[in-house]
Amino acid sequence: MKKEIENRADVFFLVESFYTKIRADDLLGPIFNDVIDDWPAHLERLTDFWETNLFFVNKFKGNPVRKHQEVDAKNKQTIDALHFGVWLNYWMETLETHFAGE
C-alpha cells in the first residue's frame, strides 16, 4: 500500500528510485552520468534539496539554477523541453508508483 512522504528516509527512497531510472535512460543517462562523479554524495544532496522543499527544513545550500545552466553549457545548450518532459515523466511515475498524497 502506498503512503505519503513523511520523512527523510522516504525522500531518499524517492530520489534514489527516480535517479536509478534517469541513469539508465538513453536520453538522460549520458547527461547525468557525465557530470556526476559521486552518485552517493549527489543523492544525499538531492535529498537535502527535496527535504528542504517538502518539509521546510534548512538543509540545502546551493544554487540549482546555476548548476543546471552549467550542465546545459557543457552540453552546448542542447538540453531542451524534450529532456525536461522525459525527466518529469520519470518523476511523476516514481511518485505515483511508491507514494500517495498531493
C-alpha positions in Angstrom: 0.0 0.0 0.0 1.3 3.4 -0.9 1.9 6.1 1.8 2.6 9.8 1.9 6.1 11.1 2.0 6.7 11.6 5.7 10.4 11.8 6.4 13.9 12.0 5.1 14.1 8.2 4.5 11.0 8.5 2.2 12.6 11.4 0.4 15.8 9.5 -0.1 13.9 6.4 -1.4 12.1 8.6 -3.9 15.3 10.3 -5.1 17.3 7.1 -5.3 14.4 5.3 -7.2 14.0 8.2 -9.5 17.7 8.6 -10.4 18.1 4.9 -10.9 15.7 5.4 -13.8 17.3 8.6 -15.0 20.8 7.0 -15.1 19.6 4.1 -17.2 17.6 6.2 -19.7 19.2 6.5 -23.2 18.5 10.2 -23.5 19.1 11.5 -19.9 21.6 8.9 -18.6 24.6 10.2 -20.5 24.0 13.8 -19.4 23.7 13.0 -15.7 26.4 10.3 -15.7 28.8 12.6 -17.4 28.6 15.4 -14.8 28.1 13.4 -11.6 31.2 11.8 -10.3 30.0 10.7 -6.8 26.4 9.4 -7.0 26.1 8.6 -3.3 27.0 12.2 -2.4 24.8 13.6 -5.1 21.8 11.6 -3.9 22.3 12.9 -0.4 22.5 16.5 -1.7 19.3 16.0 -3.8 17.6 14.5 -0.7 18.6 17.7 1.2 17.1 19.8 -1.6 13.8 17.9 -1.7 13.6 17.6 2.1 14.1 21.3 2.4 11.3 22.0 -0.1 8.9 19.4 1.2 9.3 19.9 4.9 10.7 23.4 5.1 13.8 22.4 6.9 17.1 24.3 6.3 19.4 21.6 4.9 20.0 22.5 1.3 22.6 25.1 0.4 23.3 25.8 -3.2 22.1 27.3 -6.5 20.4 24.6 -8.6 19.6 27.1 -11.4 23.3 27.9 -11.9 24.2 24.2 -11.7 21.7 23.3 -14.4 22.9 26.2 -16.6 26.4 24.9 -16.3 25.3 21.4 -17.3 23.4 22.9 -20.3 26.5 24.9 -21.3 28.6 21.7 -21.1 26.1 20.1 -23.4 26.3 23.1 -25.8 22.8 24.3 -24.9 21.2 21.2 -26.3 19.1 20.3 -23.3 15.5 21.2 -24.2 11.8 20.7 -23.4 12.0 17.0 -24.5 14.7 16.3 -21.9 12.6 18.0 -19.2 9.5 16.2 -20.3 11.2 12.8 -20.0 12.7 13.9 -16.6 9.2 15.0 -15.4 7.5 11.8 -16.6 10.0 9.7 -14.6 9.5 11.9 -11.6 5.7 11.6 -11.7 5.9 7.8 -12.4 8.2 7.3 -9.4 5.9 9.3 -7.2 2.8 7.6 -8.3 4.3 4.1 -8.1 5.5 4.5 -4.5 3.6 7.3 -2.7 0.1 8.6 -2.1 -0.9 12.2 -1.4 -0.6 15.5 -3.1 
